[in-house]
Structure formats: structure tokens, C-alpha cells
Amino acid sequence: MGAREKMRPLFRTLDGGLFSQKAGKADVGDAAVKMMAEGGIMMCWADPFYPDRVIPQKVLERSVEVIQQGAACHYTAPIGNAELKEAIAKKILRDNHIQVDPQRNIIINPGSDVGLYFAMTPFIEPGDEILVHDPSYPSNFLDPQLLNGVVVKVPTYEEDNYRLRVEEYEKRLTSKTKMVLLSSPSNPNGRVFTREELEALAEFIVRNDLICVCDQAFEDTVFPEHEMVSIASLPGMWERTVTVCSCSKGMALSGYRVGYLFADDVIMDVLYATAVNVQGAANTMVQMAVIPAYEDSSFIQEYVAEQNVRRHYAYEKFNAVPGVSMPLMESGFYGWVNVSRLGDSSEITSYLAQEAKVLVNDGKFYGNQGDGHLRIIYGVFEDRQKSLEGIDRICAALAKRAAALGITE
Ligand SMILES: Cc1ncc(COP(=O)(O)O)c(C=O)c1O
């Protein structure tokens, strides 16, 4: 019997990583590596300004300093650097309107993907049902299953810009429902859920005595006309919510691998008890280096302003292609583009790799409601022109396909 046969049934079905032909998560895999080597453009990695060096000077200087001083070669506490947690607590108060005890309610993770999985572990028992809005971040569909939970997809619909419909949650509620998983703002469609939507969902969660894990990896990328509301700040939610955050998206420091989660004392005590065994400590150098970025995050506004220019460009360009549509994105640095009239989204993803030499994400990776869509990261490259050129290349290829199909509007 091979090693795979000895695995739990779900794990036996998994494939992924750079050496796989059929990586489950859209943004890793052999295709991406080959494409890069051949000079293609990667617009499939949710990594702002990739692959260019965009790093606040103060973070750069602190990184070097920490290495030179020697602190970098030692552990920090597994729960995180105390000074970093002080700075993050101030951000949580300012942006999430929640007062936390920095040393009690925050844990630093090596990136928010780890935090997301870690946040779920105390709660999911075999057979528990987890409600996940669809479309959503792929980890929200896989992680609960890795813990022997059952994912129940809750559809959201393009026709009302993917509003969270509580009636769809109600319909799927059973005696086994344990948790609601939220990607807020939502990756892949950039939705910034309104206060009203989140209040209605929070009321549902409280009334049914559920747990909420809320991934706010994109919270710092919200465009100014939208309000970012943390569900943990709503009545009755604090004691039942774990909120997961990151410096990868808003601060464009994905390579630093710093994320954090925050929650009530009761939950944190359990996570602290397991942290040292499960995640160990996050990297000492990067934790110390991001402290100045959390102390003064004003540089993020420039990033949002840059992505704002790109989102308007993408909006104009994609909507001008016959058979293609895209909403004006509410957050993030990517477009969520409906190409369903031009054919199957997997085929179009491959077509764009061939015809435009641009890699994008097939919407199917984000759930059933992602079918017929592409996620296109226009936030890549520091140089705006290079990113806009990528959009132009995709649009030209899509227009060619539309013309071949006789679609004119
Ligand atoms: C919604 C969402 N959550 C979490 C992550 C993980 O980010 P990181 O582990 O870099 O913090 C990503 C990365 O793409 C994401 O899109």
C-alpha cells in the first residue's frame, strides 16, 4: 500500500504545488512557472506590484537593522512580538473600532492563510457544517474539509452585485451548522459588504449561536467611497468571532509573511495553548521590520490611489469589449470579469495564455458562482503602463474571440 492510500480520504484526492499539473489553487502550478520563463505576464497572483521592489523605506531600513543587530537569528514568542502587537492593537481600534488587549487578544501568524486555518481548528468537529458564501476565497472551501467539516456553499448572485442574502443562509441552516466563514472584503469579486448586510448576517449568526471566522486580508484595500465594517464589531459578535488579517495585500508586503488574528480571551487562550506546537513563531526579522509600517500606515493611501486609477481603466476597457462585463471594483487590485458569453471560463483562461500571453485566474476556482468569470490582477507591476498593457492585451484577445463568435455588443 502506497503512502497515498494510507491517507485520510480527502487528502488522497488532493494535488497541488509547483510540480503538479492540476494544482487546485489557481495561482500556483507548473503553468505559471513555464509562462514566466517564456516572458509572459502573470496577472493571476494577488500580490500588489509583483514582481517589483515596492517597500516603504522605513521597513527596508528596519529589516537591515534587525539583521545587523542580531535579533533576527533568535525566536520571538510564538504568540508574536509584543511591540508589534501594541501597534496592531492601535490599528484594530482605529480601523475596526474594537478595543483589544494587545498581549491578550492578538496572535501573530506567518501569513493569514495559516491564521485562517488556525482560527477554525478549535471549532470544527467531524460532520460540522460550515456556511461559505459563493464565490469565495478557495481556502474557505478546502480548509474546513481538511478538518473533517462539511462545506455548505451559500450562493451570492451577480444580479445584485453578490449581496449577502440572509434567506440563502437560513435555507441551509441545520442542527449541524457550526460556523459562518466570511471573506470580507470578498475575494474574488471585491465586494465590500455594507453595514446593513453584515448586521443582518450577524443577527443570523447570533440568533443561531454560530461561530464566525472572518478573513479581512483585503481590509486596507477598500476604495474611499465604501465603508469597511468588521463583523466582530457588531452587537453580540465579539465573543464568537475570530478575525484574520495580513500585511500582504494592503501593505504589499506579501513576502514578509506577517498576518495576525484577533479574538476574545476565551478563544485566544485556546489558540495560545496550541500556537507553540502548531505554528511555532513567525519570523523574528519580519515581525520587527513591519512595526513602523503599522505605526504609520499612511503609505497605504498612495497604493489605493494607484489601484484606483487602474480599476477605472480596467472598468472602461473590459466593458467596451463585446460580450464582456465587469463591475467597478469596490476593493482590491483585480477585476472580476464576466466572460460567459464568450465560452467556458477554463477555456478562455487557456486561450488568454496562448493568444495574449497573460495568465489570469479561472473563476471556477472560487466556487460555483465563479463559473464564466475571470479574476484579473491589474495591481501587478510598479509601472502602471506595464499593467495597463496587460489589460490591453487581454481585451484585444477577448475582442478577437467575440468577433469570431459574431458577438458585437
Ligand atoms: C482572501 C485572502 N485571504 C488570505 C490570503 C492569504 O494571504 P497571506 O497568507 O499572504 O496573508 C489571501 C491571499 O491571496 C487572500 O486572497
The ligand as an ORCA input file, in Angstrom:
! r2SCAN-3c Opt
* xyz 0 1
  C      -8.848     36.437      0.836
  C      -7.463     36.030      1.173
  N      -7.191     35.661      2.430
  C      -5.959     35.286      2.797
  C      -4.930     35.243      1.892
  C      -3.580     34.787      2.361
  O      -2.677     35.822      2.385
  P      -1.341     35.769      3.266
  O      -1.151     34.363      3.723
  O      -0.281     36.252      2.361
  O      -1.583     36.693      4.415
  C      -5.153     35.598      0.565
  C      -4.068     35.533     -0.441
  O      -4.276     35.558     -1.625
  C      -6.458     36.006      0.204
  O      -6.740     36.344     -1.058
*
